[in-house]
Amino acid sequence: MKVFNTMTRQKEEFVTINQGKVNMYVCGPTVYDYFHIGNARTFLVFDTIRRYLEYRGYEVKFIQNFTDIDDKMINRANREEISVKELGDRFIQEYYKDADNLNVKRATVNPRATEFMDEIINFVKDLVDEGYAYEVDGDVYFSTKEFKEYGKLSGQSIEDLQAGARISIDERKKDPMDFAVWKSKKPGEPAWKSPWGMGRPGWHIECSCMANKILGETIDIHGGGIDLVFPHHENEIAQSEARNGKVFSKYWMHSAYLNINNKKMSKSLNNFFTAREILQRYDADVVRLFMLSAHYRTPLNFSAELLESAKASNERLYNAVSNLERLLEEVKVESLMESERDYIKNLDSYKEKFIEKMDDDFNTADAISVIFDLVKDINTNISVNSSKKLVEYVLDLIRDLGTPLGILQKSTVYDLEEEIETLIEERQKARKDKDWSLADKIRDDLKARGIVLEDTPQGVRWKKVN
């Protein structure tokens, strides 16, 4: 398996610190609002990477934090006249609702920054004691020039970074690139007692501390969106490696931007969408299929047309699943026939191709193409004359390849039953309203799909016919 490492800017053989185990930290949301579809892409990408590693037999410890103390949180909590904790509690639950609806697996641990305050303070104290950080009027800054490798993740020198960065001017800092690891208390802010007075942590120190405490001084994978390379991940590396004297993460992985109609998502451009808004219009399988249709390091364009295309593609896949589930009830031969044994060997080649694509830096776009090739094959070669054993094998194979992508896990049987019951209710209402043409149309449409309605004294019953 090969993974593109942002640090080295090349694909590397994936070798974990402990054989068969992966320690993985991915930067999560700041819980002051619903997460948007740009966040959703990052969450889905790393959910898929985690799923695939598990699919390949790794034991994955997956950590995704909640930033629950931050300027945006403080400002919104003050506007709503509630505590920052109340705001965080609320939007953590809203995160879970939306992530669950996107079929994102729950993390092994979702640490909250405010739960690690003692560890953060000790971390900062170590940096000060070792000469990597300094205190000014209750604020503590990391001295970037003391860490000789600063800029190695973004591939730039301190001078280049300083020239290209938007830096808040603070004459108290020794260098403009120095960043806060502890902030002194301001009016209207929550604060914790520290050796430097009442205050709260800087954003970057939170992730370093949580990763260190839960996963150890060196982890296998650290991930997030491409926008976090600088300054967030650069600063995490500096403070973690300065304190521990060890490589912070073996592999750095970053997902590319999601654009809206070829423009950067922005509330000012009125092209800002939350994941919840999209899920009200599209099934999670459709959203996942769309998000994974491009390689995670390739920018992805979001548009209504592309989502509709993903919806059509998803229907093609589920039509294949539905046909197979229907065939299971119709085939007459139970055991695998001799003539089908070579065909099964051919089917196994699709799984080999799928793994080959995913082993190449999690190339979901090409892996999805393999699934469509498989569907085309089985649509041509599987029929009512096939054995039940073969149909079961093919159905299991489709679901197996969908598992690491988080798609194709739903049964169409139950979906069909729900749809039919809804149509029966519509037909009953049409009959009550004496709209006989609509009632007849619903009956005829269902009949064309092999569903026969029977009006009985006990109500309407339906059955499938060949």
Secondary structure, 3 states (H helix, E strand, C coil): CEEEECCCCEEEECCCCCCCEEEEEECCCECCCCCEHHHHHHHHHHHHHHHHHHHCCCEEEEEECEECCCHHHHHHHHHHCCCHHHHHHHHHHHHHHHHHHCCCCCCCECCEHHHHHHHHHHHHHHHHHCCCEEEECCEEEECHHHCCCCCCCCCCCHHHHHHHCCCCCCCCCCCCCCEEEEEECCCCCCCECCCCCCEEECHHHHHHHHHHHHHCCCEEEEEEEHHHHHHHHHHHHHHHHHHHCCCCEEEEEEECCEEECCEECCHHHCCCCEHHHHHCCCCHHHHHHHHCCCCCCCCEEECHHHHHHHHHHHHHHHHHHHHHHHHHHHCCCCCCCHHHHHHHHHHHHHHHHHHHHHHECCCHHHHHHHHHHHHHHHHHHCCCCCCHHHHHHHHHHHHHHHHHHCCCCCCHHHHHHHHHHHHHHHHHHHHHCCCHHHHHHHHHHHHHCCEEEEEECCEEEEEECC
